Amino acid sequence: MRTPEDRFAGLPDFPFEAHYRELDGLRLAHLDEGDGPPVLLMHGEPTWSFLWRHAVAPLRDAGYRAIVPDHAGFGRSDKPTELEWYSYDRHTSIAAELLERLDLRDVTVVVHDWGGPIGLRLAVEQPERIARIVVTDTGLFTGRQRMTPAWEAFRGFVEATEDLPIGMLVRGGCHRDPGDAVVAAYDAPFPDAASKAGARAFPLLIPRTPDEAGAATGQRTLDALAADTRPTLVLWAEHDPIIPLRTGERFAQAIGAEVAHVVPDASHFLQEDQGPLVGRLIVEWLGST
């Protein structure tokens, strides 16, 4: 299904124009703001490019080109309605096609939540295009990772709930209430239960044993990053209950990095709690590298 455009009218602090491309019968959306070295900002579950709105302006104003895709099933991209359509491989191949379509090189990839497994895999598989990595509250799924009770409860809720309350989930992952208008903006892409198949699929794609689909790919990606020498910045929210700071520290160590900044007064959706700060930290780091 395709979300009607009028549902995106008047979103708070989101003046950005959508750019569209066609791929395998789907219309896929992304933001493309500014000129200069490209910065690819990848959202996760159950958000869309709206999540990054407060980081786009600092990057654009500092002379970077901020490119923010909506994964298939999210935001202004088309939404296949069958859960079985969604897979780790398919999401990664769609993201890779955007890099190739725009012929992006010297890219800084910035990842969050499910944007991590996709974007970090891209970094490993396309080193000729991706030069730097920024990690925020995410990880790689190998089937061996330990999931928090909060995440296990979330997965069970998603599995049992066809009509996911998207805005409520985002609100619950923020350190401070973002307000009704922002919550409505996260609900905007999803006019009915059928349109939420992508949001339901992401948590169910996480392998919980090494034998499940995607686990081996996650392990290969993790092993490759452990030996990688590209500049890597890790930012983590101070109060993330889904992927806690201690988990972030372990993940950073596993990929040969460290948590450079603990983002204060922020929960899992740190871009919502502290978006301008996240944008500034990325700009400062890019200037130093």
C-alpha positions as CSV (number, residue, x, y, z in Angstrom):
1,M,0.0,0.0,0.0
2,R,1.0,3.6,-0.5
3,T,0.3,6.1,2.3
4,P,-1.7,9.1,1.0
5,E,0.4,12.2,0.8
6,D,-2.0,14.3,2.9
7,R,-1.1,12.3,6.0
8,F,2.3,13.9,5.8
9,A,1.1,17.5,5.7
10,G,2.1,19.8,8.5
11,L,4.5,17.5,10.3
12,P,6.4,19.4,13.1
13,D,9.9,20.5,12.2
14,F,9.9,18.5,9.0
15,P,10.1,20.8,6.0
16,F,12.1,18.3,3.9
17,E,11.1,17.3,0.4
18,A,10.8,13.6,-0.4
19,H,12.7,12.1,-3.3
20,Y,11.4,9.0,-4.9
21,R,12.7,6.1,-6.9
22,E,11.1,3.0,-8.3
23,L,12.5,-0.5,-7.5
24,D,10.9,-3.8,-8.3
25,G,7.4,-2.2,-8.4
26,L,7.8,-0.2,-5.2
27,R,8.1,3.5,-4.8
28,L,10.8,4.2,-2.3
29,A,11.5,7.5,-0.5
30,H,14.5,9.3,0.9
31,L,15.5,12.8,1.9
32,D,18.4,14.5,0.2
33,E,19.5,17.8,1.8
34,G,22.6,19.8,1.3
35,D,25.8,19.5,-0.8
36,G,29.2,18.0,0.1
37,P,30.4,14.7,1.5
38,P,27.4,12.4,1.9
39,V,26.1,11.3,5.3
40,L,23.7,8.4,5.1
41,L,21.3,8.3,8.1
42,M,19.5,5.0,8.6
43,H,16.4,4.6,10.9
44,G,15.2,1.5,12.6
45,E,12.1,0.1,14.2
46,P,9.3,1.5,14.1
47,T,10.5,4.9,12.9
48,W,11.2,6.6,9.6
49,S,13.3,9.5,8.3
50,F,11.3,11.9,10.6
51,L,13.5,10.5,13.4
52,W,16.6,12.2,12.0
53,R,15.0,15.7,11.3
54,H,16.9,17.5,14.0
55,A,20.3,16.0,12.9
56,V,19.8,16.9,9.2
57,A,20.1,20.7,9.7
58,P,23.4,20.7,11.6
59,L,24.9,18.4,8.9
60,R,23.5,20.4,6.0
61,D,24.6,23.7,7.5
62,A,28.1,22.4,8.1
63,G,28.5,21.5,4.4
64,Y,27.4,17.9,4.3
65,R,24.8,16.1,2.2
66,A,22.3,14.4,4.5
67,I,20.6,11.4,2.8
68,V,17.9,9.7,4.9
69,P,16.0,6.7,3.4
70,D,12.7,5.3,4.5
71,H,13.0,1.6,4.5
72,A,10.4,-0.3,2.5
73,G,7.4,-0.6,4.8
74,F,8.1,2.7,6.5
75,G,7.6,6.4,6.1
76,R,6.8,7.6,2.6
77,S,8.0,4.4,1.0
78,D,5.5,1.8,-0.2
79,K,4.5,-0.9,2.2
80,P,4.1,-4.5,1.2
81,T,1.4,-5.9,3.4
82,E,2.7,-9.5,3.8
83,L,5.0,-10.2,6.7
84,E,6.9,-12.8,4.7
85,W,8.0,-10.2,2.1
86,Y,10.4,-8.6,4.7
87,S,13.8,-10.0,5.2
88,Y,17.3,-8.9,6.3
89,D,18.7,-9.6,2.9
90,R,16.0,-7.7,1.1
91,H,16.3,-4.6,3.3
92,T,20.1,-4.6,2.8
93,S,19.8,-5.0,-1.0
94,I,17.4,-2.1,-1.2
95,A,19.8,0.1,0.8
96,A,22.7,-1.0,-1.4
97,E,20.7,-0.1,-4.5
98,L,20.2,3.5,-3.2
99,L,24.0,3.8,-2.8
100,E,24.5,2.7,-6.3
101,R,21.6,4.7,-7.8
102,L,23.0,7.9,-6.3
103,D,26.6,6.7,-6.9
104,L,27.5,7.7,-3.4
105,R,31.2,7.4,-2.3
106,D,33.2,8.6,0.7
107,V,30.0,8.0,2.7
108,T,29.6,8.3,6.4
109,V,26.9,5.9,7.4
110,V,25.0,6.7,10.6
111,V,22.9,3.8,12.0
112,H,20.3,3.3,14.7
113,D,18.3,0.3,15.9
114,W,17.5,-1.9,12.8
115,G,19.4,0.6,10.7
116,G,22.5,-1.0,12.4
117,P,22.4,-4.5,11.0
118,I,21.5,-3.1,7.6
119,G,24.0,-0.2,7.5
120,L,26.9,-2.0,9.2
121,R,26.5,-4.9,6.7
122,L,26.6,-2.3,3.9
123,A,29.8,-0.9,5.4
124,V,31.4,-4.4,5.3
125,E,30.1,-5.3,1.9
126,Q,30.7,-1.9,0.2
127,P,34.0,-0.5,1.7
128,E,34.7,1.3,-1.6
129,R,31.6,3.5,-0.9
130,I,31.5,3.8,2.9
131,A,34.5,5.5,4.5
132,R,33.3,6.2,8.1
133,I,30.8,4.7,10.5
134,V,28.7,6.2,13.3
135,V,26.9,3.8,15.6
136,T,23.9,4.8,17.8
137,D,22.0,2.4,20.1
138,T,22.1,-0.6,17.8
139,G,24.0,-3.9,17.4
140,L,24.4,-7.0,15.2
141,F,22.3,-10.1,15.6
142,T,24.3,-13.3,15.6
143,G,21.8,-15.5,17.5
144,R,24.2,-15.4,20.4
145,Q,23.3,-11.9,21.6
146,R,21.6,-11.4,24.9
147,M,18.3,-9.6,24.7
148,T,16.9,-7.6,27.6
149,P,13.6,-8.4,29.3
150,A,12.3,-5.2,27.9
151,W,13.1,-6.3,24.3
152,E,11.6,-9.8,24.9
153,A,8.4,-8.2,26.1
154,F,8.4,-5.9,23.1
155,R,8.8,-8.9,20.7
156,G,6.0,-10.8,22.3
157,F,3.7,-7.7,22.1
158,V,4.6,-7.2,18.4
159,E,4.0,-10.9,17.6
160,A,0.5,-10.8,19.2
161,T,-0.6,-7.3,17.9
162,E,-1.6,-6.8,14.3
163,D,-2.5,-3.1,14.7
164,L,0.7,-1.9,16.4
165,P,0.4,1.5,18.2
166,I,3.4,3.0,16.5
167,G,3.4,6.4,18.1
168,M,2.9,4.9,21.6
169,L,5.9,2.6,21.1
170,V,8.1,5.6,20.1
171,R,6.8,7.7,23.0
172,G,7.7,4.8,25.4
173,G,11.2,4.8,24.0
174,C,11.8,8.5,24.7
175,H,13.3,9.9,27.9
176,R,10.9,12.8,27.8
177,D,7.4,12.9,26.3
178,P,7.8,14.3,22.7
179,G,4.2,15.6,22.6
180,D,1.1,14.6,20.8
181,A,2.1,16.2,17.5
182,V,5.4,14.3,17.3
183,V,3.7,11.0,18.2
184,A,1.1,11.7,15.5
185,A,3.9,12.1,13.0
186,Y,5.2,8.6,13.8
187,D,1.7,7.3,13.3
188,A,1.2,9.2,10.0
189,P,2.8,6.7,7.6
190,F,0.5,3.9,8.9
191,P,-3.2,4.5,8.1
192,D,-4.4,1.0,9.0
193,A,-3.2,-2.3,10.4
194,A,-2.2,-3.8,7.0
195,S,0.3,-1.0,6.5
196,K,2.2,-2.0,9.6
197,A,3.5,-5.3,8.3
198,G,7.1,-3.9,8.1
199,A,7.0,-2.6,11.6
200,R,5.7,-5.9,12.8
201,A,8.3,-7.8,10.8
202,F,11.5,-6.2,12.0
203,P,11.5,-7.6,15.6
204,L,10.5,-11.0,14.3
205,L,13.5,-11.1,12.0
206,I,16.0,-11.0,14.8
207,P,17.6,-14.5,15.1
208,R,17.5,-15.9,18.6
209,T,19.8,-18.8,17.9
210,P,22.8,-19.2,15.7
211,D,20.9,-21.5,13.4
212,E,18.2,-18.9,12.5
213,A,18.1,-16.9,9.3
214,G,20.4,-13.9,9.4
215,A,22.6,-15.1,12.3
216,A,25.5,-16.2,10.2
217,T,25.5,-13.0,8.2
218,G,25.4,-11.0,11.5
219,Q,28.4,-12.9,12.8
220,R,30.4,-12.4,9.5
221,T,29.6,-8.7,9.7
222,L,30.7,-8.5,13.4
223,D,33.9,-10.4,12.7
224,A,34.7,-8.1,9.7
225,L,34.1,-4.9,11.8
226,A,36.4,-6.2,14.6
227,A,39.3,-6.1,12.1
228,D,38.2,-2.9,10.4
229,T,40.3,0.2,10.6
230,R,37.9,2.9,9.3
231,P,37.1,5.8,11.6
232,T,34.1,4.8,13.8
233,L,32.2,6.9,16.3
234,V,29.9,5.4,18.9
235,L,27.2,7.4,20.6
236,W,24.9,5.9,23.2
237,A,21.8,7.1,25.1
238,E,22.3,7.3,28.9
239,H,18.9,5.7,29.7
240,D,18.2,3.1,26.9
241,P,16.2,0.2,28.4
242,I,16.1,-1.7,25.1
243,I,19.8,-1.7,24.4
244,P,21.4,-0.5,27.6
245,L,24.6,1.5,27.8
246,R,26.5,-1.5,29.2
247,T,25.5,-3.4,26.1
248,G,26.6,-0.6,23.9
249,E,30.0,-0.6,25.6
250,R,30.4,-4.3,24.9
251,F,29.3,-3.9,21.3
252,A,31.7,-1.0,20.8
253,Q,34.6,-3.1,22.3
254,A,33.6,-6.0,20.0
255,I,34.1,-3.8,16.9
256,G,37.3,-2.2,18.1
257,A,35.8,1.1,19.3
258,E,34.5,2.7,22.4
259,V,31.5,4.7,23.4
260,A,32.8,8.2,22.7
261,H,29.8,10.1,24.1
262,V,27.1,9.1,26.4
263,V,24.1,11.2,25.3
264,P,22.5,12.6,28.5
265,D,18.8,12.7,29.2
266,A,18.1,10.3,26.3
267,S,16.5,6.9,25.9
268,H,16.4,4.5,23.0
269,F,15.2,7.2,20.5
270,L,18.1,9.5,21.4
271,Q,17.5,11.4,18.1
272,E,14.1,12.4,19.5
273,D,15.3,13.3,22.9
274,Q,18.6,15.0,21.8
275,G,18.5,15.3,18.0
276,P,20.4,18.6,17.7
277,L,23.1,17.4,20.1
278,V,23.4,14.1,18.1
279,G,23.8,16.2,14.9
280,R,26.4,18.5,16.4
281,L,28.4,15.6,17.8
282,I,28.5,13.9,14.4
283,V,29.5,17.2,12.7
284,E,32.3,17.8,15.2
285,W,33.6,14.3,14.8
286,L,33.5,14.6,11.0
287,G,35.5,17.8,11.3
288,S,38.1,16.0,13.3
289,T,38.5,13.1,11.0
